[in-house]
Amino acid sequence: MQKIGFFIICLVFLGAYLLNYDKLVIGGNELVNISFPGVVAIDTAHDGNNKVMLSVAVGKVSSAGGNEKEQGSEKSDEVMAIKSKGQTVFEANRQLTRYSQKDVNWGQNDYIIIGEEAARDNVLKYLEFFIRNHENRLTVDVVVAKGSTGEEITEAARFNKGDLAESLSNLFDDAGALSITRRIDLTEFINQLNSRYSAAIAPSLKLNDSVAKNADNEPHPLLEPSGMAVFKNARLIGFLDEIQSRGLNYITNNIMSTVIVVPDINGNLVSLEVLKAKAKLKTKVESDKVSIIIELSLASNIDGISASDDIIKKESLKDLENKQAEVVRQEIESVIAFAKENNADFLGFGDTVFHQHPVKWEKTKEKWEEIFPQTSVEIKIKSKIERSYNIFKPIRSWEES
């Protein structure tokens, strides 16, 4: 009987809690008094003692309650862009509450956008708050604004009148079909920065020169992924273009899918869809000399032929496979050249040496800064074309070209 009585009491309290839905709390605050920023941008501030500026895009804000415009904020039908400054990120975070009229909770934050100037300064001092603060998720994605401030990125969301976090997610998902970038979350980025012997990378985003118009016929800039940003000693040192970024993804096994266009044996363009790409790195260490062998298995399908020539023949296919391999080789060589020129091992070579030769690495690691630029790299590519999808021969292949 005592157990039944205790169970009934628990049900009564649970029912009372659930019925009191308008008083749900998070961290001691009612849900209606909490703002959940989907995207936060961090920039260097040049305003007296203020060193940091935060720009927050809060998506899908209801119009109920509060003024439509407050100092430091602008509000549309769905997006509110809030800005604040402070001597540190934490102080700027507290200042956000003055303008949002709500407590800012970082539990639903999806993206941290770092302005280029802040990234070149010292990215760690801007990210330390997001690592230390217990509210933050370490799975949040890190993005670098190329050629602009993070504030300008959040402004684009205000003109869009849409959810910036959702827009960024769609952009990076679509970019996966080309493998010209990849997502990096805060945990992975910080682990890269914390390494003494390697460099770090993060995806970059830029404002497109072209503009579009929103539902109110207002012009606004477009956003697009733009390769990868490279960090050394916690400072941005440069950007990989899309070709170099794809070369990096070949080496690090981050090719989801991509397109390679090559001329066939008659000079007509053929579109190849890469669906399989698997790289293995082998290392050899002799004294202070390190050799790397990259073995890449590559498989694609023919997805488009710009002429009526029948190229599904042994000689033609072999020619296409060789040309496909050469395109990939050039992309890999381009990113390796960038890494060596900047003496920044974001390729994972040092990590591979450590795992394959742990004893020798103990003698090599302190000289890795000198050894890496001199590392010999051999690229071996096994290229294959597997299918031609729905049709074997092009339409009107009986015609002479």
N, C-alpha and C positions, 0 to 999 in steps of 0.2 A: 504493500500500500504506500509506503514511503517513497518508493521509486516512482510509482504512478503519479503521486502528488508532485514530486519534483519535476517530472516530465511535463505535467500540465502547466506548472508555473513557468517553465522555460518557454512553452508554446505561447503563453500569454505575453511574455516580454518580447518574444520574437515578432508576434503579430503587431504589438504596439509599435515596434521599431519600423516594421515594413509599412504600416499605415501612415507613419509620420514621414512620408517620402520627401516632403519639401524641406526637411531638416537634415538631409544626408550631409555628412561632413567628410572632408579630407584634410588631414593634418590639423584638425581643430577648427577648420573653416567650413561653412556651409557651401554646398556645391554651387549655389547660385552666386556666391561671392568669389568664385575662383575663375581665373583666366588661364586657358591652356594654350600656350604658344606653339604652333606647329613648326614654325621656322624662326630662328634667331640669327641675325647677322652681326658680326663683330668687326668694328673698324677702329682705327686710331683716331682719337679726337684731338683737335688743335684748338683748345678753348681754355686758356688759363691753366688751372691745376688739373683739369679733367684730361685724362689720358685715354679713356675708353668710351666708345659710343656703341650702344646696343640698339638694333632696330628689329622689332618683333612683328611678325605677320600672324595675326590671330584669325584663323579662317572661320567662316560661317558664324559670324556674330549676329545675334538677334537684335532687333531694333528696340526691344522693350527695355525701358529703364535708362536713366542717365541722359546726358546731353549727347547730341549727334557728333559734336566736335568739342574736344577738350584740348588744353594746351599740351603740345607734344604728341597729339594723336590726330589721325584723320580716319574717318569711317565711311565705308560704302555700304551697299546692301548686304555684302557678305564678308568683307575684309576690313579689319581695323589694323592700321600700321601705327605702332607706338615706338617712340624713340626716347632714349634717356642717355645721360652722360654721367661719368664718375671717374674718380681717380683709379679705381680698380673695377674689374668686372662685377664683383660682388656689390660694390656700392652702386654701380649703374643698374644692377638687377633690382636693388631695393628702391631706386628712384622710379622704376617702371610703375610701381604701385600708385604713385602720385598721379600718373596720367591715365592708367587703365581703370581706376576706381575699383579694381579688384586685386586680390592677391594672385601673383603669378606663380603657377605650379608647373615645374618643368617635367612632370611625369609623362606628359604626352608629346614632348618635343621630338620631332622627327629629323630635322636637319639643322646643322650649324654651318653657316656660310661665313667664311673668313675673307675679309677684304684684302686685296693684293698688298696694300701698304702694311697692314697689320701682319700679314703672312711673312713679309720680308723683314719685319722688325724682329719678332721672336714669338713664334706661334704658341709656345708653351705657356707664356704668362697670360695669354688670353683664354687658354683652354683649361688651366688648372682648376678654376672654379667648377667647371662642368664635370671634372673627374672627382673632385673632393665632395661636392654637394650631394647629400644623400637622396635628394629628390630626383636627380638626373638619371637617365638611362644611358648606360655605356654602349648601347646598340644604336645610338643616334648616328646618322650619317654625317661625315665631314666633307664639305665642298669648299673649294677656293674660287673666289670671284676673279676672273682674269680680265685685266684692263679696266676694272671698275671697283667700286666699293660695294660692300654687302648691302648698304642702305639702298643703293640704286636697284639692286635685285628685288628687295622687298617693295620698293616703289612700283616696280613692274607688276607685282601682284595686286597692288591697290588699283591700278588702272584696269587690270584684268577682271577685277571683281570676282575672283575665284579663290579656291583654296591653293595656296602656293605649295604646301607640302604635297598635295595630290598632283599638282602640275609637275613638280620636280620628280616625283616617283614615276610618272608616265614618261617623262623625258629620258630618264635613265633606263627604264624598261625598253623603250624604243631603241635607244642607243645600243642595247645588248644585241640587237640584230646585226649590228655592224662591228661590234667588239672594239670600238674606238675609245672606250673608257671602261671603268668598272666601279662599283660601289666600294667604299672604304668606311667602316664604322669607327667610332671613337676608340674602342678597345684596340683594334688592329693598328690604327694610326699611332696611338700612344706607344704601343709595343715597338713599332718601327722607330719612333723618335727616341725611345729609351735604349736602343742598340748603340753600342760604342763603335761598331764596325760597319754598319750599313746605313743607307740613306732611307728616307721615307717618301711615300707618294700619296696623293689624294686626287680625286677627280676635280677638274676645273669646269667652270661654267662662265659663259660670257653673254653679253647683250648683243643680239644680232643687229646689224646695221639697218636691216629692213624693219618696217613697222606693220602692225595690224590694227584693226579697229575693234573695239569691244561692242557690247550690246547698245551702248549709248552713242555709238559712232565716234568715240574718242580714240585718237591714235595712241598706241603704246608700243614699246619695244618688245621684241620676242627674245626668249631665252633659248640657249642651246648648249649642250655639252661640248667641251672644247679640249679633248685630250686629258692629260694628267699634269699635275703640279709636282715638282720635285723639291724636297727639303733636305738640307744638310745642316747638321748642328742646330736643328730646330728653326732654321731660317729658309725661306723660299729662295731657291737659286735659279729657277727657270721653269719652263713649261715644255712638255713633250707635245708635238703636234699629233694629229690623229693617226698618221702613218706610224710614227714612232710608238705611240700608245698601243697600237695593234701589234707591233713587233714585240713590245713588252708582254702583251697578253699571250702571244705564242710561247714565249719562254716560260712564263709562269702558269701555263695551263688555265687561262681565263678566257679562252675563245668559246663563246656560246654559239655564234654563227657569224658569217661575214660573206662578203661578195668580192670576188676577184675577176677583173675583166682583162682578157688577154686576146691577142690576134690569133686566128687559126693559121693553118699552113698556107692559106691563100690570102691572108691579110685581113680577113673579116673578123669583127669583134665577137667574142663568145663570153657569156656571163657564167661564171662558176660559183655555185653556192657551197661554201665550206661548212660542213656539218660535223667533221671530226678532226681534231687537232690535239695530239698528245706529245708532249716534250719530255725527254729524260736528259738530265744533266749528269755527266761523268767528269770526274776531276782527277788530276794527276799532280802531285806535289813533289818537287825535287829541289832541295835546298830552299832558295828564295824565289824559285820559279814555279808558277802555277799554270796548268793547262786545263782548259774547259772544252769538253765536247758536248755540243747540243745535238741530240738525236730527235728529230721531229717527224712524226707520222702524220700525214695530211691526206684527207679524203674529201672529195667534193662531188657534186652532181652538176650536170649541164642544165642550166635554167633558161638559157636564151641564146639563139644563134641569129646573127644579123643578116644572114644570106641564105640562099637555098641550097648551098653545097652540102652534100652528104659527108659529114666529118666523122661519123661513127665508124671509123676504120682504125686498124691497129696503128698505122703510121701517123694518122692525124691525132689520135688520142695520146700517143706517146709524146708528140710535139706539144700538145696542150699541157700535159703533166709536167714536162720540163719547164715550160714557161710559167706555169703556176708556181713551181718550186723556186724559180728565180725571183719572182715578185716577192714571195715570202722571205727569201734570203736577204734581199735588199732592205726590207723593213726591219728585220732582226739586226742586220749590220748597222742600220741607221741609229737604232736605240742604243746599241752597244757603244757606238762612237760617241754619242752624247754622254753616256755614263762615264766613259774613260776621259773625255775632255774635261768634265767637271769633277772627276775623281769622286764620284758618288755611286756607291754600289747599292742601287735599288733593284738590281737584277736578281739578287739572292745568291750570287756566286760565293760570297764568304760563308753564308749559312750552309751551302751545299758542301764546301770544303770541310767545315766543322763536323757535319754529320757523316761524311764519308772517310775523313781522316782526322778523327778527334785528337790523336796524340800529336800528329804533325801540326795541327792547327794551334796547339799551345805555343809552338815556336814561331808560327807564322802570323798570328793575329796582331801582335804589337807592331808588325811591319806592314800590315795590310794596306795602309794608306799609301805606301810606296809600291807595294806589289800589284795592287789592283789595276792601275793604268797600264801596266806592262803584261797583264795576263793574256796568254795566247788563247784564242777562241776559234774552234773549228765547228762549222755548221754542216750537219748531215741531214738532208731532207728526203724522206720517202714519200713521193707524191703519187696520188692515185685518183682517177676519175671513175666513180662506181656506177652511176646511173644517168639516164637522160630523161627521167620522169615519164610523162604520159605518152610521148611520141618518140619513135626511134629515128625517123628521118624528118628533116624540115619540110614544111609545106611547099609544094611545087619543086621538090628536089630533082624531078626529072628534067627541069630546065637547065640550060647551060648558063653559068654565071657570066 
